[in-house]
C-alpha cells in the first residue's frame, strides 16, 4: 500500500506548517496597543505548538522509515492500482480485530446481518452484481471481534 507515501506527504505538510509557525514566532504581534504580557503569552503558546509539531513530524518520519509496505510491482497489477490497494487492505485483516479497526481499514460494510442463532454478526462488502472485484465477508463473535473472513476474489474481467 502507499501508506508510506501518505505519511511522508503528511510529514512534509507538518514541516511546512512548522516553518510558518516559526516565522510567526519571530514576528510577534506588532499591532498597536498590544501589551507585553499578551505578546509573551502568545509567544509561549506558539513555542509549545512548535514543539508539538516537531514531535509529530518526528513520529511520522519514524513511521515512514519503519513502514514495510511495498509499492505495487513495476507496470502495475492486473485490474489496476485500485485493485492493489483494496487487496492490500484485506490482506491486513487479523483474527481478533475489533469492529472499529475493521471500519478504519475497510470502511463501512454494505450489509450487516446476524446469524440465525444471533451469535455471529456478518458484515458484507460489495454487491455481487456491481462489484468487479467480488465480495468480501467478515464474521464477528459475541465479543465483537473478527473470527474469520472471506476476502473478495479480486478477479478482473
LOFI-346625 format. One record per residue (C-alpha): x, z, y; residue in three letters; residue number from 1. Coordinates in steps of 0.1 Angstrom, whole numbers. Layout:
N
<kekol><X>X</X><Z>Z</Z><Y>Y</Y><residu>ALA</residu><num>NUM</num></kekol>
...
% end
This chain:
157
<kekol><X>0</X><Z>0</Z><Y>0</Y><residu>UNK</residu><num>1</num></kekol>
<kekol><X>11</X><Z>-4</Z><Y>36</Y><residu>UNK</residu><num>2</num></kekol>
<kekol><X>8</X><Z>33</Z><Y>44</Y><residu>UNK</residu><num>3</num></kekol>
<kekol><X>45</X><Z>35</Z><Y>54</Y><residu>UNK</residu><num>4</num></kekol>
<kekol><X>39</X><Z>7</Z><Y>80</Y><residu>UNK</residu><num>5</num></kekol>
<kekol><X>9</X><Z>26</Z><Y>93</Y><residu>UNK</residu><num>6</num></kekol>
<kekol><X>28</X><Z>58</Z><Y>96</Y><residu>UNK</residu><num>7</num></kekol>
<kekol><X>57</X><Z>41</Z><Y>112</Y><residu>UNK</residu><num>8</num></kekol>
<kekol><X>33</X><Z>25</Z><Y>138</Y><residu>UNK</residu><num>9</num></kekol>
<kekol><X>17</X><Z>59</Z><Y>144</Y><residu>UNK</residu><num>10</num></kekol>
<kekol><X>52</X><Z>74</Z><Y>149</Y><residu>UNK</residu><num>11</num></kekol>
<kekol><X>61</X><Z>47</Z><Y>174</Y><residu>UNK</residu><num>12</num></kekol>
<kekol><X>28</X><Z>53</Z><Y>193</Y><residu>UNK</residu><num>13</num></kekol>
<kekol><X>36</X><Z>90</Z><Y>194</Y><residu>UNK</residu><num>14</num></kekol>
<kekol><X>71</X><Z>83</Z><Y>206</Y><residu>UNK</residu><num>15</num></kekol>
<kekol><X>57</X><Z>62</Z><Y>234</Y><residu>UNK</residu><num>16</num></kekol>
<kekol><X>33</X><Z>89</Z><Y>243</Y><residu>UNK</residu><num>17</num></kekol>
<kekol><X>62</X><Z>114</Z><Y>243</Y><residu>UNK</residu><num>18</num></kekol>
<kekol><X>81</X><Z>91</Z><Y>267</Y><residu>UNK</residu><num>19</num></kekol>
<kekol><X>51</X><Z>91</Z><Y>291</Y><residu>UNK</residu><num>20</num></kekol>
<kekol><X>48</X><Z>128</Z><Y>288</Y><residu>UNK</residu><num>21</num></kekol>
<kekol><X>85</X><Z>133</Z><Y>296</Y><residu>UNK</residu><num>22</num></kekol>
<kekol><X>81</X><Z>111</Z><Y>327</Y><residu>UNK</residu><num>23</num></kekol>
<kekol><X>51</X><Z>131</Z><Y>338</Y><residu>UNK</residu><num>24</num></kekol>
<kekol><X>71</X><Z>164</Z><Y>334</Y><residu>UNK</residu><num>25</num></kekol>
<kekol><X>99</X><Z>151</Z><Y>355</Y><residu>UNK</residu><num>26</num></kekol>
<kekol><X>74</X><Z>143</Z><Y>383</Y><residu>UNK</residu><num>27</num></kekol>
<kekol><X>52</X><Z>174</Z><Y>385</Y><residu>UNK</residu><num>28</num></kekol>
<kekol><X>20</X><Z>172</Z><Y>406</Y><residu>UNK</residu><num>29</num></kekol>
<kekol><X>30</X><Z>164</Z><Y>442</Y><residu>UNK</residu><num>30</num></kekol>
<kekol><X>-4</X><Z>164</Z><Y>457</Y><residu>UNK</residu><num>31</num></kekol>
<kekol><X>-7</X><Z>183</Z><Y>489</Y><residu>UNK</residu><num>32</num></kekol>
<kekol><X>-19</X><Z>218</Z><Y>486</Y><residu>UNK</residu><num>33</num></kekol>
<kekol><X>-7</X><Z>224</Z><Y>450</Y><residu>UNK</residu><num>34</num></kekol>
<kekol><X>5</X><Z>260</Z><Y>447</Y><residu>UNK</residu><num>35</num></kekol>
<kekol><X>38</X><Z>267</Z><Y>430</Y><residu>UNK</residu><num>36</num></kekol>
<kekol><X>22</X><Z>288</Z><Y>401</Y><residu>UNK</residu><num>37</num></kekol>
<kekol><X>-1</X><Z>259</Z><Y>393</Y><residu>UNK</residu><num>38</num></kekol>
<kekol><X>27</X><Z>234</Z><Y>391</Y><residu>UNK</residu><num>39</num></kekol>
<kekol><X>48</X><Z>258</Z><Y>369</Y><residu>UNK</residu><num>40</num></kekol>
<kekol><X>19</X><Z>264</Z><Y>345</Y><residu>UNK</residu><num>41</num></kekol>
<kekol><X>13</X><Z>227</Z><Y>343</Y><residu>UNK</residu><num>42</num></kekol>
<kekol><X>49</X><Z>221</Z><Y>336</Y><residu>UNK</residu><num>43</num></kekol>
<kekol><X>49</X><Z>247</Z><Y>308</Y><residu>UNK</residu><num>44</num></kekol>
<kekol><X>18</X><Z>232</Z><Y>293</Y><residu>UNK</residu><num>45</num></kekol>
<kekol><X>34</X><Z>197</Z><Y>293</Y><residu>UNK</residu><num>46</num></kekol>
<kekol><X>66</X><Z>210</Z><Y>277</Y><residu>UNK</residu><num>47</num></kekol>
<kekol><X>46</X><Z>227</Z><Y>250</Y><residu>UNK</residu><num>48</num></kekol>
<kekol><X>27</X><Z>194</Z><Y>244</Y><residu>UNK</residu><num>49</num></kekol>
<kekol><X>60</X><Z>175</Z><Y>242</Y><residu>UNK</residu><num>50</num></kekol>
<kekol><X>74</X><Z>200</Z><Y>216</Y><residu>UNK</residu><num>51</num></kekol>
<kekol><X>42</X><Z>195</Z><Y>195</Y><residu>UNK</residu><num>52</num></kekol>
<kekol><X>45</X><Z>157</Z><Y>198</Y><residu>UNK</residu><num>53</num></kekol>
<kekol><X>82</X><Z>158</Z><Y>188</Y><residu>UNK</residu><num>54</num></kekol>
<kekol><X>72</X><Z>178</Z><Y>157</Y><residu>UNK</residu><num>55</num></kekol>
<kekol><X>45</X><Z>153</Z><Y>148</Y><residu>UNK</residu><num>56</num></kekol>
<kekol><X>69</X><Z>124</Z><Y>152</Y><residu>UNK</residu><num>57</num></kekol>
<kekol><X>95</X><Z>141</Z><Y>130</Y><residu>UNK</residu><num>58</num></kekol>
<kekol><X>69</X><Z>148</Z><Y>104</Y><residu>UNK</residu><num>59</num></kekol>
<kekol><X>56</X><Z>112</Z><Y>104</Y><residu>UNK</residu><num>60</num></kekol>
<kekol><X>92</X><Z>98</Z><Y>102</Y><residu>UNK</residu><num>61</num></kekol>
<kekol><X>99</X><Z>120</Z><Y>72</Y><residu>UNK</residu><num>62</num></kekol>
<kekol><X>67</X><Z>108</Z><Y>56</Y><residu>UNK</residu><num>63</num></kekol>
<kekol><X>78</X><Z>72</Z><Y>62</Y><residu>UNK</residu><num>64</num></kekol>
<kekol><X>112</X><Z>79</Z><Y>46</Y><residu>UNK</residu><num>65</num></kekol>
<kekol><X>97</X><Z>97</Z><Y>16</Y><residu>UNK</residu><num>66</num></kekol>
<kekol><X>68</X><Z>72</Z><Y>11</Y><residu>UNK</residu><num>67</num></kekol>
<kekol><X>74</X><Z>53</Z><Y>-21</Y><residu>UNK</residu><num>68</num></kekol>
<kekol><X>46</X><Z>29</Z><Y>-16</Y><residu>UNK</residu><num>69</num></kekol>
<kekol><X>58</X><Z>-6</Z><Y>-24</Y><residu>UNK</residu><num>70</num></kekol>
<kekol><X>46</X><Z>-37</Z><Y>-4</Y><residu>UNK</residu><num>71</num></kekol>
<kekol><X>29</X><Z>-65</Z><Y>-23</Y><residu>UNK</residu><num>72</num></kekol>
<kekol><X>51</X><Z>-89</Z><Y>-41</Y><residu>UNK</residu><num>73</num></kekol>
<kekol><X>65</X><Z>-119</Z><Y>-21</Y><residu>UNK</residu><num>74</num></kekol>
<kekol><X>39</X><Z>-146</Z><Y>-18</Y><residu>UNK</residu><num>75</num></kekol>
<kekol><X>11</X><Z>-121</Z><Y>-21</Y><residu>UNK</residu><num>76</num></kekol>
<kekol><X>-11</X><Z>-114</Z><Y>-52</Y><residu>UNK</residu><num>77</num></kekol>
<kekol><X>-39</X><Z>-135</Z><Y>-67</Y><residu>UNK</residu><num>78</num></kekol>
<kekol><X>-70</X><Z>-127</Z><Y>-46</Y><residu>UNK</residu><num>79</num></kekol>
<kekol><X>-50</X><Z>-118</Z><Y>-15</Y><residu>UNK</residu><num>80</num></kekol>
<kekol><X>-40</X><Z>-87</Z><Y>3</Y><residu>UNK</residu><num>81</num></kekol>
<kekol><X>-74</X><Z>-70</Z><Y>3</Y><residu>UNK</residu><num>82</num></kekol>
<kekol><X>-74</X><Z>-70</Z><Y>-35</Y><residu>UNK</residu><num>83</num></kekol>
<kekol><X>-39</X><Z>-55</Z><Y>-35</Y><residu>UNK</residu><num>84</num></kekol>
<kekol><X>-50</X><Z>-27</Z><Y>-10</Y><residu>UNK</residu><num>85</num></kekol>
<kekol><X>-82</X><Z>-19</Z><Y>-29</Y><residu>UNK</residu><num>86</num></kekol>
<kekol><X>-63</X><Z>-18</Z><Y>-62</Y><residu>UNK</residu><num>87</num></kekol>
<kekol><X>-36</X><Z>5</Z><Y>-47</Y><residu>UNK</residu><num>88</num></kekol>
<kekol><X>-63</X><Z>29</Z><Y>-36</Y><residu>UNK</residu><num>89</num></kekol>
<kekol><X>-80</X><Z>30</Z><Y>-70</Y><residu>UNK</residu><num>90</num></kekol>
<kekol><X>-45</X><Z>35</Z><Y>-86</Y><residu>UNK</residu><num>91</num></kekol>
<kekol><X>-41</X><Z>67</Z><Y>-66</Y><residu>UNK</residu><num>92</num></kekol>
<kekol><X>-71</X><Z>84</Z><Y>-82</Y><residu>UNK</residu><num>93</num></kekol>
<kekol><X>-63</X><Z>115</Z><Y>-102</Y><residu>UNK</residu><num>94</num></kekol>
<kekol><X>-83</X><Z>137</Z><Y>-125</Y><residu>UNK</residu><num>95</num></kekol>
<kekol><X>-94</X><Z>169</Z><Y>-106</Y><residu>UNK</residu><num>96</num></kekol>
<kekol><X>-97</X><Z>153</Z><Y>-72</Y><residu>UNK</residu><num>97</num></kekol>
<kekol><X>-124</X><Z>167</Z><Y>-51</Y><residu>UNK</residu><num>98</num></kekol>
<kekol><X>-152</X><Z>146</Z><Y>-35</Y><residu>UNK</residu><num>99</num></kekol>
<kekol><X>-137</X><Z>147</Z><Y>0</Y><residu>UNK</residu><num>100</num></kekol>
<kekol><X>-104</X><Z>135</Z><Y>-14</Y><residu>UNK</residu><num>101</num></kekol>
<kekol><X>-122</X><Z>106</Z><Y>-31</Y><residu>UNK</residu><num>102</num></kekol>
<kekol><X>-142</X><Z>97</Z><Y>0</Y><residu>UNK</residu><num>103</num></kekol>
<kekol><X>-109</X><Z>97</Z><Y>21</Y><residu>UNK</residu><num>104</num></kekol>
<kekol><X>-93</X><Z>74</Z><Y>-5</Y><residu>UNK</residu><num>105</num></kekol>
<kekol><X>-122</X><Z>50</Z><Y>-13</Y><residu>UNK</residu><num>106</num></kekol>
<kekol><X>-148</X><Z>56</Z><Y>13</Y><residu>UNK</residu><num>107</num></kekol>
<kekol><X>-185</X><Z>64</Z><Y>7</Y><residu>UNK</residu><num>108</num></kekol>
<kekol><X>-199</X><Z>52</Z><Y>-26</Y><residu>UNK</residu><num>109</num></kekol>
<kekol><X>-225</X><Z>25</Z><Y>-28</Y><residu>UNK</residu><num>110</num></kekol>
<kekol><X>-246</X><Z>47</Z><Y>-52</Y><residu>UNK</residu><num>111</num></kekol>
<kekol><X>-247</X><Z>84</Z><Y>-61</Y><residu>UNK</residu><num>112</num></kekol>
<kekol><X>-267</X><Z>94</Z><Y>-92</Y><residu>UNK</residu><num>113</num></kekol>
<kekol><X>-268</X><Z>123</Z><Y>-117</Y><residu>UNK</residu><num>114</num></kekol>
<kekol><X>-267</X><Z>121</Z><Y>-155</Y><residu>UNK</residu><num>115</num></kekol>
<kekol><X>-300</X><Z>127</Z><Y>-174</Y><residu>UNK</residu><num>116</num></kekol>
<kekol><X>-289</X><Z>163</Z><Y>-181</Y><residu>UNK</residu><num>117</num></kekol>
<kekol><X>-279</X><Z>167</Z><Y>-144</Y><residu>UNK</residu><num>118</num></kekol>
<kekol><X>-244</X><Z>180</Z><Y>-152</Y><residu>UNK</residu><num>119</num></kekol>
<kekol><X>-225</X><Z>149</Z><Y>-142</Y><residu>UNK</residu><num>120</num></kekol>
<kekol><X>-226</X><Z>132</Z><Y>-108</Y><residu>UNK</residu><num>121</num></kekol>
<kekol><X>-218</X><Z>95</Z><Y>-109</Y><residu>UNK</residu><num>122</num></kekol>
<kekol><X>-205</X><Z>75</Z><Y>-79</Y><residu>UNK</residu><num>123</num></kekol>
<kekol><X>-206</X><Z>37</Z><Y>-79</Y><residu>UNK</residu><num>124</num></kekol>
<kekol><X>-186</X><Z>14</Z><Y>-57</Y><residu>UNK</residu><num>125</num></kekol>
<kekol><X>-196</X><Z>-22</Z><Y>-52</Y><residu>UNK</residu><num>126</num></kekol>
<kekol><X>-226</X><Z>-43</Z><Y>-61</Y><residu>UNK</residu><num>127</num></kekol>
<kekol><X>-222</X><Z>-63</Z><Y>-93</Y><residu>UNK</residu><num>128</num></kekol>
<kekol><X>-240</X><Z>-93</Z><Y>-77</Y><residu>UNK</residu><num>129</num></kekol>
<kekol><X>-219</X><Z>-95</Z><Y>-45</Y><residu>UNK</residu><num>130</num></kekol>
<kekol><X>-186</X><Z>-77</Z><Y>-51</Y><residu>UNK</residu><num>131</num></kekol>
<kekol><X>-160</X><Z>-103</Z><Y>-60</Y><residu>UNK</residu><num>132</num></kekol>
<kekol><X>-136</X><Z>-77</Z><Y>-75</Y><residu>UNK</residu><num>133</num></kekol>
<kekol><X>-161</X><Z>-60</Z><Y>-97</Y><residu>UNK</residu><num>134</num></kekol>
<kekol><X>-175</X><Z>-25</Z><Y>-95</Y><residu>UNK</residu><num>135</num></kekol>
<kekol><X>-160</X><Z>9</Z><Y>-100</Y><residu>UNK</residu><num>136</num></kekol>
<kekol><X>-175</X><Z>42</Z><Y>-112</Y><residu>UNK</residu><num>137</num></kekol>
<kekol><X>-164</X><Z>78</Z><Y>-109</Y><residu>UNK</residu><num>138</num></kekol>
<kekol><X>-177</X><Z>108</Z><Y>-127</Y><residu>UNK</residu><num>139</num></kekol>
<kekol><X>-177</X><Z>144</Z><Y>-113</Y><residu>UNK</residu><num>140</num></kekol>
<kekol><X>-182</X><Z>176</Z><Y>-133</Y><residu>UNK</residu><num>141</num></kekol>
<kekol><X>-201</X><Z>208</Z><Y>-122</Y><residu>UNK</residu><num>142</num></kekol>
<kekol><X>-170</X><Z>219</Z><Y>-101</Y><residu>UNK</residu><num>143</num></kekol>
<kekol><X>-174</X><Z>186</Z><Y>-81</Y><residu>UNK</residu><num>144</num></kekol>
<kekol><X>-140</X><Z>173</Z><Y>-94</Y><residu>UNK</residu><num>145</num></kekol>
<kekol><X>-132</X><Z>139</Z><Y>-108</Y><residu>UNK</residu><num>146</num></kekol>
<kekol><X>-132</X><Z>139</Z><Y>-146</Y><residu>UNK</residu><num>147</num></kekol>
<kekol><X>-129</X><Z>102</Z><Y>-153</Y><residu>UNK</residu><num>148</num></kekol>
<kekol><X>-134</X><Z>68</Z><Y>-137</Y><residu>UNK</residu><num>149</num></kekol>
<kekol><X>-136</X><Z>31</Z><Y>-144</Y><residu>UNK</residu><num>150</num></kekol>
<kekol><X>-118</X><Z>10</Z><Y>-118</Y><residu>UNK</residu><num>151</num></kekol>
<kekol><X>-130</X><Z>-24</Z><Y>-107</Y><residu>UNK</residu><num>152</num></kekol>
<kekol><X>-116</X><Z>-52</Z><Y>-127</Y><residu>UNK</residu><num>153</num></kekol>
<kekol><X>-102</X><Z>-69</Z><Y>-96</Y><residu>UNK</residu><num>154</num></kekol>
<kekol><X>-109</X><Z>-102</Z><Y>-111</Y><residu>UNK</residu><num>155</num></kekol>
<kekol><X>-109</X><Z>-133</Z><Y>-89</Y><residu>UNK</residu><num>156</num></kekol>
<kekol><X>-130</X><Z>-164</Z><Y>-92</Y><residu>UNK</residu><num>157</num></kekol>
% end
